[in-house]
Amino acid sequence: MTGVGPKYPLAWRLRADFAGNRPPRQYLSPDIRRKNPGWGDEVFNRTIERLRLYLPTGHIIILSGMRQYNFFIEAAQGLGGGRASIRAFYLCGHYPGRAAVALWRVAPGKVFHHLVPYGAEYNGQATRGWKPGAPGRPVSVITRG
C-alpha cells in the first residue's frame, strides 16, 4: 500500500470532525500504515460528526451523520513469525435508526463498499471500538479530493 507523495500529502490519513464548539474541532491522524492512527486514544472520546479517509489516488472516503463510527486494520503474520503485513483498512458507519453499516474496505489497489448488518462488520462477526457519532442525514461516499 504505497502512494504518499507531494501530490497527495494527506494520503493514508484519517480526519475526524467533532461535534460541538469546544476545541479541538478536528483530529488528523498520522499515516495509518505506519503509526497508531489514534483511534483508541483520548482524543476520540468525542462525538464525531464526519470521518474521512484520504487515499493515495486523491479520492476521499467520507462518512457523516452516522450513529457510530469504527475503523480497524486487518493484518496477517506468517506462521514462522516475522513482521505482520497489512491486508486491508476498514472504515464503518452505523446508520441511525437502522441495523445496517456502511462498510468501506481498502485493500491494495482496490476499494470495496458494502452494506452489512450491524454486528456482522468483519467476516460476519461483530467488531469492537465503535465511537459515538452525531446522527443526522447519513452520507457514505467516495469522492475525488
Secondary structure, DSSP 4 states (H G I P E B T S, - for coil): ----BTTBTTTTEEEEEESSSSSP-EEE---TTTS--STTSGGGSS-EEEEEEE-TTSEEEEEES-SEEEEEEEEEEETTEEEEEEEEEEEEEE-TTSSEEEEEEEETTEEEEEEEETT-TBTTB--S--EEB--SS-EEEEEE-
